[in-house]
């Protein structure tokens, strides 16, 4: 789906260019492979990546791969809401990949509110709710994907976003630059950058 490309481009465009490193949190990080792909594209030695997931799925080989990029992977086994509610220094960016569409509107609104308090830059790449994406998700059977994968792909597209649905849930929009658009081929990109950081 090219999500790592979309996210890394957004981070490169919006992260402070004078900063040699960055402190990033990835919500719903899973095994860490997605942010590893992003880190490889960003090429920012010294970057610290907090990999947040309620499951402890991070593999040591992923941690070693981050180290090979001169980046530090920090596992954080926690629910995203709980992690964001903890006191601590702000993040240069918070990222979510194929994660936001799992939440009902009220829970997502609260998650975005917490994120807005911990960063000046939020980037999310989600499934796009469209006929084309739904049609493509149904073609997974031709790739010999199992029943669970085929079901999850269709469900994710139906739960995805379009238009400015995420922007409508973002708190205090007057103080943020919000961008929401298709991320080809089947993704939906949402960016929130605090005005003072632009």
TORMIDO-519399 format. One line per field, with one value per atom (N, C-alpha, C): residue number from 1; residue in one letter; atom name; x, y, z. Coordinates in pm, whole numbers, plus 50000, padded with zeros to 5 digits. Atoms other than C-alpha are relative to their C-alpha. Layout:
i	NUM; ...
aa	A; ...
at	CA; ...
x	X; ...
y	Y; ...
z	Z; ...
//
This chain:
i	1; 1; 1; 2; 2; 2; 3; 3; 3; 4; 4; 4; 5; 5; 5; 6; 6; 6; 7; 7; 7; 8; 8; 8; 9; 9; 9; 10; 10; 10; 11; 11; 11; 12; 12; 12; 13; 13; 13; 14; 14; 14; 15; 15; 15; 16; 16; 16; 17; 17; 17; 18; 18; 18; 19; 19; 19; 20; 20; 20; 21; 21; 21; 22; 22; 22; 23; 23; 23; 24; 24; 24; 25; 25; 25; 26; 26; 26; 27; 27; 27; 28; 28; 28; 29; 29; 29; 30; 30; 30; 31; 31; 31; 32; 32; 32; 33; 33; 33; 34; 34; 34; 35; 35; 35; 36; 36; 36; 37; 37; 37; 38; 38; 38; 39; 39; 39; 40; 40; 40; 41; 41; 41; 42; 42; 42; 43; 43; 43; 44; 44; 44; 45; 45; 45; 46; 46; 46; 47; 47; 47; 48; 48; 48; 49; 49; 49; 50; 50; 50; 51; 51; 51; 52; 52; 52; 53; 53; 53; 54; 54; 54; 55; 55; 55; 56; 56; 56; 57; 57; 57; 58; 58; 58; 59; 59; 59; 60; 60; 60; 61; 61; 61; 62; 62; 62; 63; 63; 63; 64; 64; 64; 65; 65; 65; 66; 66; 66; 67; 67; 67; 68; 68; 68; 69; 69; 69; 70; 70; 70; 71; 71; 71; 72; 72; 72; 73; 73; 73; 74; 74; 74; 75; 75; 75; 76; 76; 76; 77; 77; 77; 78; 78; 78; 79; 79; 79; 80; 80; 80; 81; 81; 81; 82; 82; 82; 83; 83; 83; 84; 84; 84; 85; 85; 85; 86; 86; 86; 87; 87; 87; 88; 88; 88; 89; 89; 89; 90; 90; 90; 91; 91; 91; 92; 92; 92; 93; 93; 93; 94; 94; 94; 95; 95; 95; 96; 96; 96; 97; 97; 97; 98; 98; 98; 99; 99; 99; 100; 100; 100; 101; 101; 101; 102; 102; 102; 103; 103; 103; 104; 104; 104; 105; 105; 105; 106; 106; 106; 107; 107; 107; 108; 108; 108; 109; 109; 109; 110; 110; 110; 111; 111; 111; 112; 112; 112; 113; 113; 113; 114; 114; 114; 115; 115; 115; 116; 116; 116; 117; 117; 117; 118; 118; 118; 119; 119; 119; 120; 120; 120; 121; 121; 121; 122; 122; 122; 123; 123; 123; 124; 124; 124; 125; 125; 125; 126; 126; 126; 127; 127; 127; 128; 128; 128; 129; 129; 129; 130; 130; 130; 131; 131; 131; 132; 132; 132; 133; 133; 133; 134; 134; 134; 135; 135; 135; 136; 136; 136; 137; 137; 137; 138; 138; 138; 139; 139; 139; 140; 140; 140; 141; 141; 141; 142; 142; 142; 143; 143; 143; 144; 144; 144; 145; 145; 145; 146; 146; 146; 147; 147; 147; 148; 148; 148; 149; 149; 149; 150; 150; 150; 151; 151; 151; 152; 152; 152; 153; 153; 153; 154; 154; 154; 155; 155; 155; 156; 156; 156; 157; 157; 157; 158; 158; 158; 159; 159; 159; 160; 160; 160; 161; 161; 161; 162; 162; 162; 163; 163; 163; 164; 164; 164; 165; 165; 165; 166; 166; 166; 167; 167; 167; 168; 168; 168; 169; 169; 169; 170; 170; 170; 171; 171; 171; 172; 172; 172; 173; 173; 173; 174; 174; 174; 175; 175; 175; 176; 176; 176; 177; 177; 177; 178; 178; 178; 179; 179; 179; 180; 180; 180; 181; 181; 181; 182; 182; 182; 183; 183; 183; 184; 184; 184; 185; 185; 185; 186; 186; 186; 187; 187; 187; 188; 188; 188; 189; 189; 189; 190; 190; 190; 191; 191; 191; 192; 192; 192; 193; 193; 193; 194; 194; 194; 195; 195; 195; 196; 196; 196; 197; 197; 197; 198; 198; 198
aa	X; X; X; X; X; X; X; X; X; X; X; X; X; X; X; X; X; X; X; X; X; X; X; X; X; X; X; X; X; X; X; X; X; X; X; X; X; X; X; X; X; X; X; X; X; X; X; X; X; X; X; X; X; X; X; X; X; X; X; X; X; X; X; X; X; X; X; X; X; X; X; X; X; X; X; X; X; X; X; X; X; X; X; X; X; X; X; X; X; X; X; X; X; X; X; X; X; X; X; X; X; X; X; X; X; X; X; X; X; X; X; X; X; X; X; X; X; X; X; X; X; X; X; X; X; X; X; X; X; X; X; X; X; X; X; X; X; X; X; X; X; X; X; X; X; X; X; X; X; X; X; X; X; X; X; X; X; X; X; X; X; X; X; X; X; X; X; X; X; X; X; X; X; X; X; X; X; X; X; X; X; X; X; X; X; X; X; X; X; X; X; X; X; X; X; X; X; X; X; X; X; X; X; X; X; X; X; X; X; X; X; X; X; X; X; X; X; X; X; X; X; X; X; X; X; X; X; X; X; X; X; X; X; X; X; X; X; X; X; X; X; X; X; X; X; X; X; X; X; X; X; X; X; X; X; X; X; X; X; X; X; X; X; X; X; X; X; X; X; X; X; X; X; X; X; X; X; X; X; X; X; X; X; X; X; X; X; X; X; X; X; X; X; X; X; X; X; X; X; X; X; X; X; X; X; X; X; X; X; X; X; X; X; X; X; X; X; X; X; X; X; X; X; X; X; X; X; X; X; X; X; X; X; X; X; X; X; X; X; X; X; X; X; X; X; X; X; X; X; X; X; X; X; X; X; X; X; X; X; X; X; X; X; X; X; X; X; X; X; X; X; X; X; X; X; X; X; X; X; X; X; X; X; X; X; X; X; X; X; X; X; X; X; X; X; X; X; X; X; X; X; X; X; X; X; X; X; X; X; X; X; X; X; X; X; X; X; X; X; X; X; X; X; X; X; X; X; X; X; X; X; X; X; X; X; X; X; X; X; X; X; X; X; X; X; X; X; X; X; X; X; X; X; X; X; X; X; X; X; X; X; X; X; X; X; X; X; X; X; X; X; X; X; X; X; X; X; X; X; X; X; X; X; X; X; X; X; X; X; X; X; X; X; X; X; X; X; X; X; X; X; X; X; X; X; X; X; X; X; X; X; X; X; X; X; X; X; X; X; X; X; X; X; X; X; X; X; X; X; X; X; X; X; X; X; X; X; X; X; X; X; X; X; X; X; X; X; X; X; X; X; X; X; X; X; X; X; X; X; X; X; X; X; X; X; X; X; X; X; X; X; X; X; X; X; X; X; X; X; X; X; X; X; X; X; X; X; X; X; X; X; X; X; X
at	N; CA; C; N; CA; C; N; CA; C; N; CA; C; N; CA; C; N; CA; C; N; CA; C; N; CA; C; N; CA; C; N; CA; C; N; CA; C; N; CA; C; N; CA; C; N; CA; C; N; CA; C; N; CA; C; N; CA; C; N; CA; C; N; CA; C; N; CA; C; N; CA; C; N; CA; C; N; CA; C; N; CA; C; N; CA; C; N; CA; C; N; CA; C; N; CA; C; N; CA; C; N; CA; C; N; CA; C; N; CA; C; N; CA; C; N; CA; C; N; CA; C; N; CA; C; N; CA; C; N; CA; C; N; CA; C; N; CA; C; N; CA; C; N; CA; C; N; CA; C; N; CA; C; N; CA; C; N; CA; C; N; CA; C; N; CA; C; N; CA; C; N; CA; C; N; CA; C; N; CA; C; N; CA; C; N; CA; C; N; CA; C; N; CA; C; N; CA; C; N; CA; C; N; CA; C; N; CA; C; N; CA; C; N; CA; C; N; CA; C; N; CA; C; N; CA; C; N; CA; C; N; CA; C; N; CA; C; N; CA; C; N; CA; C; N; CA; C; N; CA; C; N; CA; C; N; CA; C; N; CA; C; N; CA; C; N; CA; C; N; CA; C; N; CA; C; N; CA; C; N; CA; C; N; CA; C; N; CA; C; N; CA; C; N; CA; C; N; CA; C; N; CA; C; N; CA; C; N; CA; C; N; CA; C; N; CA; C; N; CA; C; N; CA; C; N; CA; C; N; CA; C; N; CA; C; N; CA; C; N; CA; C; N; CA; C; N; CA; C; N; CA; C; N; CA; C; N; CA; C; N; CA; C; N; CA; C; N; CA; C; N; CA; C; N; CA; C; N; CA; C; N; CA; C; N; CA; C; N; CA; C; N; CA; C; N; CA; C; N; CA; C; N; CA; C; N; CA; C; N; CA; C; N; CA; C; N; CA; C; N; CA; C; N; CA; C; N; CA; C; N; CA; C; N; CA; C; N; CA; C; N; CA; C; N; CA; C; N; CA; C; N; CA; C; N; CA; C; N; CA; C; N; CA; C; N; CA; C; N; CA; C; N; CA; C; N; CA; C; N; CA; C; N; CA; C; N; CA; C; N; CA; C; N; CA; C; N; CA; C; N; CA; C; N; CA; C; N; CA; C; N; CA; C; N; CA; C; N; CA; C; N; CA; C; N; CA; C; N; CA; C; N; CA; C; N; CA; C; N; CA; C; N; CA; C; N; CA; C; N; CA; C; N; CA; C; N; CA; C; N; CA; C; N; CA; C; N; CA; C; N; CA; C; N; CA; C; N; CA; C; N; CA; C; N; CA; C; N; CA; C; N; CA; C; N; CA; C; N; CA; C; N; CA; C; N; CA; C; N; CA; C; N; CA; C; N; CA; C; N; CA; C; N; CA; C; N; CA; C; N; CA; C; N; CA; C; N; CA; C; N; CA; C; N; CA; C; N; CA; C; N; CA; C; N; CA; C; N; CA; C; N; CA; C; N; CA; C; N; CA; C; N; CA; C; N; CA; C; N; CA; C; N; CA; C; N; CA; C; N; CA; C
x	50081; 50000; 50085; 49908; 50307; 49985; 50022; 50216; 50130; 49872; 50579; 50054; 49957; 50657; 49923; 50083; 50365; 50038; 49969; 50452; 50139; 49863; 50826; 50007; 50002; 50759; 49937; 50066; 50522; 50092; 49908; 50775; 50116; 49888; 51057; 49957; 50050; 50842; 49967; 50052; 50711; 50089; 49910; 50979; 50099; 49906; 51212; 50127; 49882; 51492; 50130; 49876; 51749; 50027; 49982; 51691; 50070; 49926; 51945; 49932; 50067; 51742; 49856; 50140; 51380; 49957; 50062; 51174; 49858; 50125; 50883; 49932; 50080; 50602; 49917; 50082; 50435; 49891; 50113; 50088; 49953; 50040; 49982; 50113; 49878; 50338; 50015; 49986; 50296; 50142; 49864; 50629; 50109; 49902; 50797; 50049; 49949; 50854; 49961; 50044; 50651; 50093; 49917; 50851; 50146; 49866; 51172; 50012; 50002; 51079; 50003; 50001; 51005; 50137; 49867; 51337; 50104; 49906; 51525; 49986; 50023; 51366; 50041; 49970; 51417; 50150; 49853; 51789; 50036; 49967; 51807; 50066; 49931; 52074; 49966; 50033; 51999; 49852; 50145; 51624; 49962; 50050; 51443; 49855; 50133; 51135; 49937; 50075; 50886; 49892; 50090; 50699; 49892; 50109; 50364; 49901; 50099; 50145; 49960; 50045; 49934; 50056; 49937; 50095; 50151; 49853; 50464; 50048; 49972; 50536; 50133; 49876; 50867; 50108; 49895; 51142; 50136; 49865; 51506; 50071; 49936; 51609; 49959; 50046; 51399; 50076; 49924; 51568; 50142; 49864; 51906; 50005; 50003; 51803; 49991; 50003; 51715; 50139; 49865; 52054; 50096; 49917; 52216; 49982; 50027; 52055; 50042; 49962; 52198; 49878; 50123; 51845; 49973; 50030; 51705; 49852; 50138; 51390; 49969; 50040; 51211; 49862; 50132; 50930; 49918; 50092; 50628; 49874; 50118; 50374; 49890; 50106; 50061; 49889; 50107; 49723; 50038; 49959; 49766; 49949; 50055; 49535; 50082; 49924; 49724; 50140; 49865; 50062; 50000; 50004; 49963; 49963; 50042; 49811; 50111; 49889; 50139; 50072; 49918; 50341; 50134; 49871; 50659; 50025; 49968; 50838; 49922; 50074; 50669; 50080; 49939; 50739; 50009; 49991; 50861; 49888; 50110; 50601; 49937; 50072; 50338; 49943; 50040; 50260; 49901; 50092; 49974; 49984; 50016; 49957; 49896; 50107; 49639; 49954; 50032; 49542; 49873; 50112; 49286; 49864; 50131; 49011; 49944; 50049; 48985; 49915; 50067; 48827; 49865; 50126; 48472; 50028; 49977; 48432; 50040; 49971; 48430; 50140; 49868; 48738; 50110; 49902; 48919; 50017; 49992; 48834; 50090; 49918; 48990; 50147; 49863; 49298; 50067; 49944; 49351; 50023; 49982; 49303; 50127; 49880; 49571; 50125; 49885; 49804; 50033; 49977; 49759; 50069; 49935; 49883; 50145; 49866; 50202; 50091; 49918; 50323; 49950; 50040; 50319; 49981; 50014; 50304; 49943; 50065; 50069; 49978; 50014; 50073; 49935; 50067; 49835; 49972; 50035; 49796; 49905; 50109; 49473; 49940; 50070; 49257; 49905; 50093; 49059; 49869; 50131; 48687; 49953; 50039; 48616; 49962; 50039; 48469; 50123; 49880; 48810; 50075; 49930; 48972; 49923; 50081; 48681; 50012; 49985; 48705; 50136; 49865; 49081; 50013; 49992; 49039; 49935; 50068; 48806; 50081; 49915; 49070; 50112; 49893; 49301; 49988; 50016; 49152; 50084; 49919; 49341; 50148; 49861; 49666; 50016; 49997; 49585; 50010; 50004; 49535; 49895; 50093; 49361; 49870; 50133; 49002; 50008; 49989; 49106; 50053; 49942; 49321; 49898; 50099; 49047; 49888; 50105; 48785; 50048; 49946; 49009; 50020; 49978; 49093; 49870; 50131; 48726; 49949; 50046; 48640; 50077; 49918; 48929; 49960; 50042; 48821; 49866; 50132; 48463; 50012; 49980; 48593; 50092; 49902; 48835; 49940; 50038; 48813; 49996; 50000; 48738; 49962; 50031; 48686; 50085; 49930; 48776; 49948; 50059; 48643; 50092; 49908; 48957; 50016; 49989; 48994; 49885; 50118; 48643; 50008; 49983; 48757; 50119; 49879; 49082; 49965; 50035; 49070; 50065; 49944; 49125; 50056; 49947; 49155; 50050; 49956; 49209; 50150; 49857; 49563; 50086; 49928; 49660; 49977; 50016; 49723; 49960; 50051; 49514; 49996; 50000; 49561; 49949; 50058; 49358; 49971; 50011; 49373; 50025; 49968; 49397; 50151; 49860; 49729; 50001; 50011; 49750; 50090; 50120; 49676; 49872; 50123; 49432; 49998; 49989; 49532; 49934; 50058; 49405; 50097; 49897; 49660; 49941; 50041; 49593; 50124; 49889; 49843; 49945; 50033; 49812; 50132; 49879; 50088; 49958; 50032; 50063; 50055; 49962; 50077; 50137; 49872; 50376; 50119; 49887; 50586; 50021; 49989; 50527; 50098
y	49878; 50000; 50127; 49886; 50231; 50093; 49914; 50360; 50054; 49954; 50377; 50117; 49891; 50598; 50128; 49883; 50833; 50062; 49949; 50861; 50061; 49945; 50910; 50132; 49872; 51183; 50110; 49901; 51359; 50042; 49967; 51340; 50084; 49923; 51466; 50142; 49868; 51756; 50087; 49922; 51858; 50001; 49998; 51764; 50116; 49887; 52050; 49959; 50038; 52041; 50016; 49978; 52170; 49888; 50108; 51869; 49883; 50114; 51597; 49868; 50122; 51343; 50037; 49976; 51304; 49899; 50089; 51150; 49972; 50036; 50962; 49887; 50110; 50745; 49940; 50072; 50482; 49926; 50062; 50387; 49877; 50125; 50029; 49945; 50030; 49946; 49854; 50142; 49568; 49951; 50055; 49402; 50102; 49893; 49734; 50010; 50001; 49652; 50125; 49882; 49947; 50119; 49886; 50209; 49977; 50030; 50031; 50043; 49955; 50091; 50152; 49853; 50456; 50053; 49955; 50495; 49982; 50021; 50349; 50109; 49895; 50610; 50137; 49869; 50900; 50026; 49988; 50836; 50113; 49902; 51037; 49929; 50063; 50892; 50072; 49943; 50943; 50004; 49999; 50911; 49893; 50088; 50753; 49966; 50042; 50549; 49917; 50071; 50445; 49918; 50091; 50141; 49955; 50017; 50137; 49896; 50102; 49827; 49927; 50072; 49641; 49859; 50132; 49315; 50018; 49996; 49249; 49920; 50072; 49159; 50040; 49951; 49336; 49894; 50101; 49105; 50067; 49945; 49155; 50036; 49968; 49150; 50139; 49866; 49465; 50105; 49909; 49636; 50013; 49998; 49538; 50077; 49929; 49672; 50151; 49858; 50009; 50047; 49965; 50010; 50013; 49993; 49944; 50129; 49869; 50269; 50114; 49904; 50444; 50068; 49956; 50477; 49909; 50078; 50355; 49963; 50049; 50139; 49974; 50016; 50156; 49937; 50062; 49904; 50059; 49950; 50031; 49916; 50086; 49762; 50069; 49923; 49964; 50027; 49948; 50068; 50141; 49870; 50377; 50115; 49894; 50591; 50013; 49997; 50494; 50056; 49951; 50558; 50151; 49856; 50906; 50080; 49930; 50994; 50009; 49996; 50927; 50134; 49878; 51234; 49970; 50018; 51284; 50110; 49895; 51505; 49979; 50014; 51577; 49922; 50067; 51381; 50098; 49919; 51545; 49961; 50046; 51333; 49876; 50123; 51070; 49946; 50067; 50820; 49890; 50114; 50575; 49942; 50066; 50321; 49889; 50101; 50120; 49971; 50013; 50183; 50075; 49917; 50462; 49942; 50051; 50279; 49892; 50100; 50027; 50061; 49934; 50288; 50058; 49929; 50411; 50150; 49855; 50788; 50062; 49938; 50879; 49963; 50046; 50670; 50060; 49940; 50802; 50148; 49858; 51161; 50019; 49991; 51102; 49970; 50034; 50939; 50119; 49885; 51237; 50119; 49892; 51479; 49977; 50033; 51300; 50020; 49985; 51292; 50148; 49857; 51667; 50066; 49947; 51727; 49954; 50056; 51524; 50029; 49976; 51642; 50122; 49893; 51922; 49948; 50061; 51676; 49860; 50131; 51382; 49957; 50054; 51162; 49862; 50131; 50873; 49959; 50057; 50648; 49884; 50093; 50449; 49944; 50046; 50246; 50109; 49905; 50460; 49927; 50060; 50386; 50044; 49968; 50371; 49871; 50117; 50140; 49928; 50060; 50087; 49918; 50072; 49989; 49875; 50116; 49758; 49892; 50097; 49592; 49932; 50056; 49547; 49904; 50088; 49396; 49865; 50125; 49134; 49914; 50074; 49035; 49923; 50070; 48904; 49848; 50145; 48559; 49948; 50039; 48555; 49986; 50008; 48590; 49890; 50114; 48279; 50043; 49958; 48483; 49919; 50082; 48298; 50076; 49942; 48359; 50119; 49893; 48576; 50128; 49884; 48807; 50063; 49946; 48841; 50072; 49938; 48917; 50133; 49880; 49169; 50113; 49897; 49352; 50071; 49940; 49407; 50081; 49929; 49504; 50129; 49880; 49752; 50110; 49899; 49926; 50060; 49949; 49954; 50090; 49918; 50100; 50118; 49897; 50333; 50140; 49859; 50705; 50055; 49924; 50949; 50144; 49860; 51321; 50057; 49939; 51508; 49944; 50064; 51258; 50006; 49994; 51249; 50145; 49857; 51628; 50046; 49963; 51657; 49956; 50049; 51471; 50064; 49942; 51664; 50120; 49891; 51901; 50133; 49866; 52277; 50023; 49993; 52286; 50138; 49865; 52665; 50019; 49986; 52618; 49895; 50107; 52336; 50014; 50019; 52292; 49855; 50135; 51988; 49970; 50043; 51799; 49857; 50135; 51495; 49973; 50024; 51332; 49852; 50137; 51006; 49978; 50041; 50823; 49877; 50107; 50613; 49882; 50027; 50346; 49989; 50027; 50258; 50061; 49944; 50466; 50136; 49871; 50776; 50065; 49935; 51021; 50117; 49888; 51256; 50061; 49927; 51521; 50111; 49888; 51761; 50061; 49929; 52021; 50128; 49879; 52284; 50123; 49883; 52631; 50054; 49944; 52742; 49925; 50082; 52459; 50011; 49993; 52539; 50108
z	50000; 50000; 50000; 50004; 50007; 50119; 49884; 50353; 50058; 49947; 50468; 49918; 50088; 50169; 50033; 49971; 50243; 50135; 49865; 50614; 50003; 49996; 50561; 49925; 50073; 50303; 50085; 49915; 50543; 50114; 49891; 50826; 49949; 50056; 50603; 49966; 50040; 50484; 50120; 49889; 50824; 50124; 49885; 51079; 49984; 50005; 51170; 49925; 50078; 50910; 50077; 49926; 51161; 50101; 49902; 51389; 49933; 50055; 51322; 50036; 49956; 51516; 50033; 49966; 51617; 50105; 49901; 51895; 49952; 50066; 51740; 50076; 49946; 51880; 49889; 50099; 51661; 50076; 49932; 51787; 49924; 50066; 51716; 49917; 50076; 51614; 49960; 50034; 51606; 50020; 49989; 51533; 49969; 50025; 51447; 49857; 50138; 51079; 49922; 50074; 50953; 50029; 49967; 51144; 49961; 50050; 51049; 49854; 50141; 50682; 49992; 49998; 50764; 50037; 49955; 50949; 49890; 50111; 50652; 49895; 50098; 50428; 50053; 49941; 50670; 50012; 49984; 50731; 50097; 49895; 51055; 50116; 49887; 51284; 50130; 49869; 51651; 50030; 49978; 51606; 50102; 49895; 51900; 49966; 50040; 51808; 50112; 49897; 52077; 49929; 50071; 51943; 50098; 49904; 52122; 49949; 50036; 52113; 50127; 49879; 52367; 50004; 50005; 52251; 49995; 50001; 52311; 49879; 50125; 51948; 49937; 50058; 51893; 50004; 50012; 51770; 50018; 49977; 51872; 49869; 50128; 51507; 49951; 50037; 51454; 50081; 49915; 51750; 49946; 50055; 51602; 49868; 50129; 51260; 50021; 49966; 51414; 50043; 49955; 51585; 49883; 50120; 51247; 49923; 50062; 51128; 50092; 49897; 51435; 50061; 49935; 51571; 50120; 49880; 51901; 50002; 49990; 51917; 50146; 49861; 52252; 50004; 49993; 52304; 50115; 49897; 52498; 49992; 49998; 52581; 50079; 49936; 52652; 49900; 50084; 52520; 49958; 50052; 52306; 50087; 49915; 52523; 50128; 49875; 52837; 49978; 50030; 52677; 49983; 50026; 52558; 50124; 49878; 52896; 50104; 49904; 53079; 49990; 50007; 53176; 49935; 50066; 52978; 49901; 50098; 52729; 49871; 50126; 52397; 49897; 50114; 52081; 49884; 50122; 51762; 49903; 50086; 51583; 50062; 49966; 51654; 49870; 50124; 51378; 50031; 49991; 51329; 49860; 50130; 51046; 50012; 50000; 50981; 50143; 49857; 51344; 50039; 49955; 51379; 49965; 50044; 51190; 50092; 49905; 51475; 50111; 49888; 51707; 49959; 50017; 51745; 50013; 50008; 51703; 50134; 49870; 52075; 50049; 49957; 52151; 49912; 50091; 51843; 50031; 49964; 51938; 50122; 49879; 52282; 49969; 50039; 52127; 49932; 50072; 51896; 50094; 49902; 52184; 50082; 49924; 52386; 49913; 50090; 52084; 49980; 50024; 52027; 50118; 49881; 52382; 50013; 49987; 52329; 49882; 50119; 51987; 49924; 50090; 51734; 49858; 50133; 51441; 50013; 49998; 51391; 49856; 50136; 51079; 50008; 50002; 51009; 49856; 50129; 50707; 50026; 49970; 50709; 49872; 50120; 50473; 49949; 50060; 50231; 49969; 50026; 50219; 49862; 50138; 49847; 49928; 50080; 49586; 49945; 50057; 49429; 50105; 49894; 49760; 50041; 49964; 49844; 49893; 50109; 49502; 50008; 49992; 49541; 50118; 49883; 49889; 49973; 50032; 49745; 49903; 50094; 49488; 50069; 49927; 49762; 49988; 50017; 49705; 49883; 50115; 49373; 50036; 49954; 49570; 50105; 49908; 49777; 50146; 49860; 50096; 50075; 49922; 50377; 50031; 49973; 50491; 50096; 49901; 50787; 49935; 50068; 50573; 49907; 50092; 50312; 50075; 49918; 50577; 50058; 49935; 50757; 49899; 50102; 50433; 49966; 50031; 50347; 50118; 49880; 50707; 50021; 49981; 50720; 49903; 50098; 50400; 50043; 49958; 50529; 50123; 49880; 50857; 49974; 50032; 50677; 49994; 50000; 50612; 49858; 50123; 50333; 50035; 49974; 50296; 50112; 49886; 50616; 50131; 49881; 50867; 50121; 49887; 51083; 50045; 49967; 51067; 50087; 49922; 51207; 50146; 49863; 51521; 50069; 49942; 51573; 50089; 49909; 51874; 49959; 50017; 51849; 49860; 50137; 51467; 49961; 50036; 51462; 50021; 49971; 51598; 49930; 50070; 51363; 49850; 50144; 50993; 49980; 50022; 50896; 49851; 50140; 50571; 49997; 50009; 50473; 49853; 50144; 50132; 49969; 50041; 49938; 49997; 50009; 49961; 49910; 50101; 49646; 50034; 50078; 49574; 50084; 49925; 49858; 50139; 49865; 50158; 50014; 49964; 50333; 50098; 49919; 50475; 50077; 49915; 50766; 50064; 49939; 50882; 50087; 49913; 51174; 50048; 49958; 51233; 50072; 49924; 51503; 49926; 50079; 51342; 50037; 49956; 51548; 49946; 50046; 51403; 49849; 50146; 51035; 49957
//
